[in-house]
Amino acid sequence: MFHPDLTRHPDQCPALVLNADYTPLSYYPLSLWPWQTAIKAVFLDRVDIIDSYEREIHSPNQTMRLPSVIALRQYVKPSEYPAFTRFNLFLRDHFQCQYCGSGKELTFDHVVPRRLGGRTSWENVTTACSPCNLRKGGRTPQQARMHIMEAPYRPTNWQLQHNGRKFPPNYLHQSWLDWLYWDIELEP
């Protein structure tokens, strides 16, 4: 259960979720749980608290700081291949049209059009902006005299996670930084 919108509302004190090997379950979307889910997992002995916020919660007989980083006690083996979704397709293609490089008005394009027997699969669908998709129409890239930057391929989950590191969220809590490795310049 991931809640990517939690990075837009840091006052909700989300917890970064690490696998049992202390790597994030996911970079994109960042593996975050609401503090309520994190607290429940603590009391069910499913996670260890690695770091905490200053904010506390209180029960009649206990006070507890909200966890900011938690690690699962049991390792969750990631699946090798991701689901074929529009979002994962855009992530594979770095949120860029594979014909012109634009990041606006993104849609997807069948490289070999369906009318010519092209299938809806990782190997035949690519990210395209609306103008390029319209220009290509029901033709192949060769017929439309359009160059495709990177041929479509079936990515692994690792490849998508690697691509996701290029798109860090707007908010990263200080306690998360030791566990995340983004493709950004480190502060001295």
Protein Blocks (a to p, Z undefined) as FASTA:
>chain_A
ZZfklmmmmmnopacdddfkopafbfbdcddddfklmmmmmmnopaccfbdcfbdcddfk
bccdddfbdcdfbdcdddfbdcddfklmmmmnoopafklopaghiacddfbafklopacd
fklgccddfklmmmnmmadfklnopacfbacddddfklmmmmmmmmccfbdcfklmmmpc
cdbdddZZ
